[in-house]
């Protein structure tokens, strides 16, 4: 059985904590979480393409979660 992995980035830390934007960009990049990404090689199951695209753009835009994503 698998379940989604969520990571939390506090919007108040953006622009304050060095490298946090890069961390989000890296973690949501295709080379990390795509079907052939290094996280898949470590055993993580990637999201479907459309959901990955939507979640990635929301994360990189620092959109606040509403709870509907859970």
Order of alpha helices (4+ residues) and beta strands (2+ residues): alpha-alpha-alpha-alpha
